Amino acid sequence: MNRLSVELPGLHLKNPIMPASGCFGFGQEYGKMYDLSLLGAIMIKATTLEPRLGNPTPRVAETPSGMLNAIGLQNPGLAGVMENELPWLEQFDVPIIANVAGTETADYVEVAKVISTAPNVQALELNISCPNVKEGGITFGTDPLIAEELTAAVKAVSKVPVYVKLSPNVTDVKEIALAVERGGADGITMINTLLGMRLDEKTGKPIIANVTGGLSGPAVKPVALKMIYEVSQTVDIPIIGMGGIMNVQDVIDFLSAGASAVAVGTANFVNPFVCPTIIEELPGKLDELGVEHISELVGRSYRS
Ligand SMILES: Cc1cc2nc3c(=O)[nH]c(=O)nc-3n(C[C@H](O)[C@H](O)[C@H](O)COP(=O)(O)O)c2cc1C
């Protein structure tokens, strides 16, 4: 019996560990370091309709227990991902979760329609934290009605299950979770980065050219756990959790909070072998905790 296997809509995972979107590119660099078939899945970098160069530099900065980034969704665009990145990933026995982004609903719909036909894409992850130009600067991820409508529009065209990635930059994340569930989401991924900034000690000016950036890493873990704890008791769809996972104990914490699987982001920049290391250590951790299968841990923080 595989003690680490996880069944989720569209996804048969050999283990619950996957790299988070934007922290693994399209796998090419990591593929030179280890066999990507070891992973439960891969969440690839956001794909937009057109290629994007991203924001001006500097666009990353270190902070205590975390980092700030404002990459700006740099990617080769839908055609580039379909022609080069996804076919290259086909050599590995690993499900791909394609992260979809856009400026307006029509962009998301077009990317989702095409990318969901790729043979190795088994689910979509909608990145709803981008500014919605048409709605006058409101972001898809902070308005429940807009989040619900976007989810429904993408569901209508997608050939594979749709997971929606929630932003933590809201007053009540449960409201958005319920909205995307109403829109037909098959699952939720959470959390994306928290907005933050860092100032240059000498000039007092923001270090990141974009002024603000997204905070990730161990600093955000308590926020992620609290939000997953709340959302998993509010909706009936599964959660893939992320936000500051650095080691095997962090994985156990996210499952206990209510996630069914997890993604590892910033930790890949600290140690590129973090995902295979965690996968190797998980069975020993299950022995220590006295559980036969990893699913027994899901939601134990609130189960009687
Ligand atoms: C450099 C960088 C780039 C990212 N790019 C994306 C992206 O393209 N799409 C997305 O949905 N999330 C993106 N994220 C957010 C991560 O996938 C993840 O949700 C977040 O960093 C929290 O996890 P962590 O603390 O383990 O990094 C990015 C994060 C970082 C640090």
The ligand as a Tripos MOL2 file, in Angstrom:
@<TRIPOS>MOLECULE
LIG
   31    33     1     0     0
SMALL
NO_CHARGES

@<TRIPOS>ATOM
      1 C1          9.2210   34.3550   -6.7400 C.3       1 LIG1
      2 C2          7.7880   33.9340   -6.6030 C.ar      1 LIG1
      3 C3          6.9770   33.8630   -7.7380 C.ar      1 LIG1
      4 C4          5.6290   33.4650   -7.6330 C.ar      1 LIG1
      5 N1          4.8590   33.3610   -8.7620 N.ar      1 LIG1
      6 C5          3.5720   32.9130   -8.6650 C.ar      1 LIG1
      7 C6          2.7780   32.7010   -9.8360 C.ar      1 LIG1
      8 O1          3.2330   32.8680  -10.9730 O.2       1 LIG1
      9 N2          1.4750   32.2910   -9.6700 N.ar      1 LIG1
     10 C7          0.9410   32.0570   -8.4280 C.ar      1 LIG1
     11 O2         -0.2350   31.6830   -8.3300 O.2       1 LIG1
     12 N3          1.6870   32.1940   -7.3030 N.ar      1 LIG1
     13 C8          2.9820   32.6180   -7.3870 C.ar      1 LIG1
     14 N4          3.7450   32.7390   -6.2460 N.ar      1 LIG1
     15 C9          3.1490   32.4010   -4.9300 C.3       1 LIG1
     16 C10         3.5410   30.9830   -4.4950 C.3       1 LIG1
     17 O3          3.0760   30.0030   -5.4070 O.3       1 LIG1
     18 C11         3.0140   30.6490   -3.0750 C.3       1 LIG1
     19 O4          1.5960   30.7130   -3.0890 O.3       1 LIG1
     20 C12         3.5150   31.6120   -2.0110 C.3       1 LIG1
     21 O5          4.8600   31.9710   -2.2490 O.3       1 LIG1
     22 C13         3.3980   31.0170   -0.5940 C.3       1 LIG1
     23 O6          4.1610   29.8410   -0.4470 O.3       1 LIG1
     24 P1          5.6770   29.8370    0.1310 P.3       1 LIG1
     25 O7          5.6830   30.6610    1.3850 O.co2     1 LIG1
     26 O8          6.0080   28.3880    0.3400 O.co2     1 LIG1
     27 O9          6.5310   30.4610   -0.9400 O.co2     1 LIG1
     28 C14         5.0890   33.1440   -6.3410 C.ar      1 LIG1
     29 C15         5.9190   33.2330   -5.2050 C.ar      1 LIG1
     30 C16         7.2400   33.6020   -5.3170 C.ar      1 LIG1
     31 C17         8.0900   33.6630   -4.0730 C.3       1 LIG1
@<TRIPOS>BOND
     1     1     2 1
     2     2     3 ar
     3     2    30 ar
     4     3     4 ar
     5     4     5 ar
     6     4    28 ar
     7     5     6 ar
     8     6     7 ar
     9     6    13 1
    10     7     8 2
    11     7     9 ar
    12     9    10 ar
    13    10    11 2
    14    10    12 ar
    15    12    13 ar
    16    13    14 ar
    17    14    15 1
    18    14    28 ar
    19    15    16 1
    20    16    17 1
    21    16    18 1
    22    18    19 1
    23    18    20 1
    24    20    21 1
    25    20    22 1
    26    22    23 1
    27    23    24 1
    28    24    25 2
    29    24    26 1
    30    24    27 1
    31    28    29 ar
    32    29    30 ar
    33    30    31 1
@<TRIPOS>SUBSTRUCTURE
     1 LIG1         1 GROUP 0 **** ****
